[in-house]
């Protein structure tokens, strides 16, 4: 489903050349759960951004369902991302002027997802333990609650692929377990493909395919 070949991204910082991603190649089958573990600055977040079509590589390609996403123009790539991919970032990044329910529904504003989207949004919020917070605003939520809203939002368009960057970084242990259980549920029931970047080795070990990343180089475990 995902075929990454020779992916490279280089930055120039204060006259020094830094290879954030250095010739990375790997594949992910539909419905696989993949983890990538590594220290801060190892290139994990940049790699997710390249795979998800947010950052253009200097070399290499990302093929999803046989389509090289970097051969598309910006409009087609945006449409493709909205239909196929969703992201869970290190920070919740909720819109402060929107309610919890409106934040979860936000991705549906960019495509035709049908009238059942609101019902599905409420279901996701119940799963995340936030069924009574639909009309609340982000400022009235704890950091962990905001993160759970962002996770619910990542599933609203029923993506084929979820790219998760430290998805449980600021959650308590019980909520972390609930979130990982949700990932497994979506993986098993919906055949959602996951690539999870994490510092948490316990979470990484739950993936069937595991990698480490260091100095921009990806290596299988």
N, C-alpha and C positions, 0 to 999 in steps of 0.2 A: 504493500500500500504506500509506504514512504521509502524512497530510495535516495539516500544522500551520497553524493559522489564528489570527492576531492574538494570539499567545502573549505574555503579560506577567507578570512577577514582580517585585514591589517589596519592598524591605526598608527598615526604618527603623533607622538606626545613629546613635546619639548625637544624636538629634533631626533628623538629615538623612535625606531620602528618596533611596534609591538604586534605580534601575531596573536590576536585574541582567539582565533580558530585556525588551526594549522592542518590543512589537508584531511579533514574528517570525512570518512566514508563508513556508512552502516545502513542497515535496512530494518524496517519495522513492518511486520505483517498486520493485517486488519485484526483488531481485537486484542492485540498484544498490549501488555503493560510493561513499560521500559523505565528504568531508573538510571539517573546519572548523578554520581556523587563526586564531590571535589571541594577544595578550599575556595574561599572568596577570591575572585580574580583569575580563576582557572579557565574561564571562557564559557561556562555553562549557560549563563543568561544570554550571551551573544549567540550561541548556537541555537537556542530556542527561537530567538528573534529571526535568525536566518531561515530556519525551518518553517516558521509561521508566516513568512512573507512580509516582515516588518523592516528588516535590514537587508540591503542588497549585498551579496557576497562579491568579493574581488575576483574569485575564481570558483569553479565547481558548480554543481546544480542540485536542486531539490526537486524530485519528481514525486508527485502525489497522484496515485491512481494512473500512473503512466504519463502525467502531464508535468512538464517542466514549468513550475510556477513562475520562474524568473524570465520566461519567454512571453509572459502576458504583459499588456499595458496596465497602467495603474488602476483604471476603472475595472477591468476584468479581474485583476488580482484582488481588489477590494471585495468584489462580489463573490469570488471564490472563497476568500477567507470567511466571509459572513455566513456562507452556507456550510462550509466544511470544518472550520477550525475555531476553537475558542481558547482563550488564555486565562490562566489564574496567575496573577502577578504577586510579587512579594508584599505589595500594599493594596488595600481594598479599592482605593481610587473611586469611591462612590460620589455621585453628584449630590452636593449638599442640599440643593433646592428640590430634590425629588424624594418622594417617600420610598420606603423599603420596597414596596411592590413595584413602583415605577422604575426604580433602579434595576430590579431583576428583569423587567420587561424591556429595558432600553434597547438591547440588541435587536428586538423584533421590529423596531422602527425602521430598520434598514433592509427589510425584506418582507415577503408575504408568508406569514407563519400561521394565519388562520385565527379564528375567534377563540379556539381552545387554549391559546397561549396564556391568558390570565389564569385560567383554572390550573394549568400546569405550573405556573409561577407560584400559586398558593400551595400546591402540593409540594414543590421543592422547598419552600420556606417552612412548611410543617416538618419535612424530613430533617431540616437543619435546626429544628427547635425554635423557629421564629414565626410560627403561625399566628401569634398574637401581636406581631410587630409590623403588620403590613402597612399601617398608616403612619408609623413613626418615621422620623427623619434621622439621617446618619448621626447628627450631633447628639441625639438621645440614646445612642447605642454605645456599648463598650467596644474596644478595639477588636476583641474576639468575635463579637456579634457582627461588626462590620465585615470582618473577613468571611463569615458564614454567608452573609448576603452576597458578597462577591463570588463565592463558590456557587451559590444557587444561580446567580446570573450566568455563570459560565456554561450551564447546562440548558438554558431556556430555549436555545435554537436547535437543540438536539444534535450537537456537532458530531461528526465522525471522529474528530481528533481533538483531544484536550492537551494543551501544553501548559504544564503547571510548574511555576517557579517558586520553590519553597512554600507550598500551599498551606502548610500548617505551622508556619514559623512563629506566630504569636498566639497560638491556641493552647488552652490547657489540655492536660493529658486525655481527659474523657472526651472532649470535643474533637481532639485529634483522631482518636479511635473512630468516632462517628463519621468523620470526614473520609477517612481511609475506607471504612465500610461502604460509604456511598460510592466511592471510586470503584470498588470491587463490584458493587451492585450494577452500576452503569456499564462496567466492563463486561460483565457476564450477561446481563439482560439485553443491553442495547448494542453490544459488540463495539463499544466506544474504545478507541485506541488512546492510550495515555503515554506521554513522555513526561516524567516527573524529575525535576531537578531538586535535590535535597541535600542537607548536611546530615540528616537523620538516618543512620545506618539501619535502624529497625524498619523504617519505611522503605528504604532502598531494597532491603532484603525480601520484601513482599512482592517485588516485581519478578517476573519470569526471566526477563533479560536485563542484565545489569552492566553498567559501564562506570569507569572512573575517568575523570578529566583532570589534566594537569598541564599548565603552560600551553593551552590550546589544543592539546593532543588527546583524543578519545581512545580509551583502551577497554576491551571487554574484561569482565571479571570471570 
